[in-house]
């Protein structure tokens, strides 16, 4: 019985060391492979596919400050795929997107005396990709100062759906 416990303990230790090692390798790869154009990015975040297992990564984006409301703007972004991703492992993919911020609205329902203020809605759209047929639609919401942006995305050609978050770095 002691031998089985010792083997299980070693296996747990190996898995833990391997997990930490993979995180370190991924962090180093993200830092070393960061594109030169990404130095101007003012938002950083993460994304995760809901339909493709183990496909996730980080995002670097340059958004105009302050974000213009009710008029389109251009976003330069770099999508990083983790080294453990089954697709494009350890690589950055540059994206040009069109963004749009819809001002917050109010919802009163049956309570017109105390309406609920909705947060701003932010949409991003990207067309292109490797074959030129990919379209990615991002829909998100943010806090009042646009320091955190959270939402979801849907991609076609290839099909994917997932979530993302961005946090203002500077």
N, C-alpha and C positions, 0 to 999 in steps of 0.2 A: 504493500500500500504506500509506503514512504517513497518508493521508486516512482510510482505513478504521480504522486504529488510533486516530486522534484522535477519530473519531465514536464508536467503542466506549468509549473512555475517558470521553467526555462522558456517554454513556448510563449507564455505571456510576456516575459521580458524581451524576447526576440521581436514579437509583434509591436511592443511599445517602442523599442529602439528603432525599428523599421519605420513606424509612423512618424516619429520625431525626425528621423533622417530624411524622409520624403518631404516633410514640411520645410526643412532647412534647404534642401536642394531646390524646391520650388521657389522659395524666397530669394535665393541667390540667383536663380535663372531669371526671375522677374526683374531683379535689379540690374543684372548684367545685360539682358537683352532689351531693356527699355529703349525705345526709339529716341533718337536725338530730338525729333519734333515734339516729343511728349513733355519736354521741360516746361512748356507754357501751359500745361494742363492745370486747371484749378479745382478739379473734382476727381475724387478717387472712390472706387467702390468695388462691388462684387456682383456676380451673376451666377445663376444656376439653372440648368435645363431641367424641366419637369418631365420631359418625355424621353430623354436620352440619359441613361445611367452614367454617372461619373463624368459627365461633361459639364464643367463649370470653370470659373476663373475670376479674373479681376478686370476692372474698367478704369481707364484714365480718360478724362474728357475736358475739353476747353469750352466753357460756356461764357457768353458775354456777361459782364457785370456792369450795372444791374441787369437782370433778365428783362427784356422788353415784353410787355403784356399786349396781347391782341395784335401782334405782328410777327411774321416769321423771322427766324434767325438761323445762322449756320453754326453747326457744332462739329468740331474736330474731335474724334474719339479713337482710342486704341483699345481693342478687346484682346485680353490675354487669356489663353487657355492653359490651365494648370498642367504640370508635367504628368499627372495621372489621368488626364482626360483621354478618352478613347479617340478623339478627333483633334487634330492639330496640336498635339501635346507640346507644351512649352513654347508656343509661338504667339506673336502679336499680330493682330489683323487691324489695319487702319480702316476707319469708317468716316465718311462725310455724311452728316445727317442734317435734316431740316427740323428745327424745333419750333414749337408754338406754345405759348402760355396763355391759357384762358383764365380770365380773372375769376376770383371766387364768387360764388352765388350764395343765395340763401334759400333755405327750405323752411317753410312754416308749418305745413300740414294743418292740423287742427289748432295749432298754437300760434296765431298771428301776433300775439303780444311779445313772444320771446322766440324769434326765429333762430335757426341754427345756421351759422356761417360756415360754408363749405371751404376747404382749402383750395388753392389754385390747382388747376389741372394742367399738366405738362405733357405734350406729345412730341415724339421724335419719330422720324421716318428715314429709313436708309434704303437705297436701291443700288444694286450692283452685285457685289460678291464675285467669287471666282469665275463663274460662267456668265455673269451679267444678268442672270434671271432672279437673283435673290432679292426679296423685299422683307424688311424687318420693320414692324410697327411697335413702338413703345408707348405705353400709356402709364402715367404716373401722377403722383400728388406730392406736395412738398409742404414744409412748414412755412410760416409767414415770412421768414427771412431767406428762404431758399438755401438753408444750410444742409438740409437732408432731403433727398428726393428718393422716393420708393415707388416701385410699380412692377409691371409685368411686360413681357414682350411676346410677340408671335412672329414667326419667320415662315416664309414659303420658299421652296426650292433651295435647300431642303427644309422640310417641315420641322418646326420646333416650337415649343412654348415654354416659358420659364419666368423667373423673377429677377429683379435687379435692385440694387440700392446704390446711391451715390452720396458722398459726404464732401462738403466744401473743405478744401485744404487751406486755402488762403484767399 
